[in-house]
Amino acid sequence: MAAATDTASAQGWRRPLLAWLLVQVQRAEAAGDADTAAALRRRVGIVEQGATRVK
């Protein structure tokens, strides 16, 4: 999962990156890891902001 996220990020693939980040958020929440889930949500927000600036 980390490799897929890193690859999508390095290639600039926003949709796959968002999909993998959201999967990681769900897994962190399911594991009860609120800090990791919050960090991942911040990263999702950054990616989404970048997408709105490009349009």
Secondary structure, DSSP 8 states (H G I E B T S, - for coil): -HHHHHHHHHHT-HHHHHHHHHHHHHHHHHTT-HHHHHHHHHHHHHHHHHHHHH-
